[in-house]
Amino acid sequence: MKRLTAIGMLTTGLLILAAPAAIAGGWAITSMDELPGEFRAGETYQLGYTILQHGKTPVEGAETEITARNPSTGETLRFVGQADGKPGHYVAEVTFPDGGAWMWSVTQGDFAVHELGELLVSSAPAAAVAATASLPIWGLVLAAATAIALGVFATRLVAVITRRSAKPGLAD
């Protein structure tokens, strides 16, 4: 009995000591390519990213995806990453159906999920944003100045006509 207990303790000790060796080097990071300045609901974006083991070695052949979760609705979206270009580089097509705050992350194959934090998505349709952006402020200023000038001209014209009609002998 003492012998079995000793063997059990020895095995447990070896497993505890072996655990760090089994997971050593088992971490990776994801670096996103340049992101758009703004994300809009309904638009599709090609998002590129690189997975690096130890922050240095490209991870090739990973089953990877970008996951987005809307905390207010609980909706979860998954966008599969495809190998693209350099080793360890992947691209996923991402479309957010609704605006709001989304928590997003990257699944890195055999490595832990890399959390990317909160992403704000605009619910404004792209056409409305483009229409507003295409109307420069100087155009509005020019239109207002023109309206004021026409108003002043019309007022002066009425004043001149009224003065002429009021003088005796000019109306005959």
Secondary structure, 3 states (H helix, E strand, C coil): CHHHHHHHHHHHHHHHHHHHHHHCCCCEEEEECCCCCCEECCCEEEEEEEEEECCCEECCCCCEEEEEECCCCCCEEEEECEECCCCCEEEEEEECCCCEEEEEEEEECCEEEEEEEEEEEECCCHHHHHHHHHCCHHHHHHHHHHHHHHHHHHHHHHHHHHHHHHCCCCCC
